[in-house]
Amino acid sequence: MSIDKFFSEEEPPQWGLPVEIERRNRIRLSVAAFAYEFESDSIMSDGDFDALAKSINVEINTGNERMDAFFREHFSPHTGQWIHDHPELDRLRIIYERHYTKNQEKF
């Protein structure tokens, strides 16, 4: 890709395989739902949350059997209440605190 094309207004090329994109989207959505439900913090707009939730494809196996089963059994794109049953709330808290709180510890 030329430098001119890189800086053009066209859409940048999509990165990653569908499974990588799905995995990333599930994490982003889970962190946003965690922030809203447990921390009363909206880290993305309602519209962005809804669009991301609607894009989740629970039929894609991401390589994490536990999380794939959770999304197939508990996830609903119409609510964030599923986050209360998330099996890795401790990990979501770490991501939230590292990336979305003002009093982050610097590593």
Residue pairs with C-beta under 8 A, 6 or more apart in sequence:
1 13
6 12
14 21
15 21
16 24
18 60
19 60
19 61
19 62
19 63
22 56
22 57
22 60
22 62
23 62
23 63
23 64
25 52
25 55
25 56
26 56
26 62
26 67
26 71
27 95
28 52
29 49
29 52
29 53
29 56
30 83
30 86
30 92
31 43
31 92
31 95
31 96
31 99
31 100
32 43
32 44
32 49
32 52
32 80
33 49
33 80
33 82
33 83
33 86
34 83
34 86
34 89
34 92
34 93
34 96
35 41
35 42
35 43
35 96
35 100
36 42
36 43
36 49
36 80
37 80
37 81
37 83
37 84
38 83
38 89
38 93
39 96
41 96
41 100
43 96
43 100
44 52
49 80
50 77
53 77
53 78
54 77
56 71
56 75
56 77
58 68
58 71
58 72
58 75
61 68
62 68
66 87
67 87
67 88
70 85
70 86
70 87
74 82
74 85
74 86
75 82
76 82
83 89
83 92
86 92
97 104
98 104
98 105
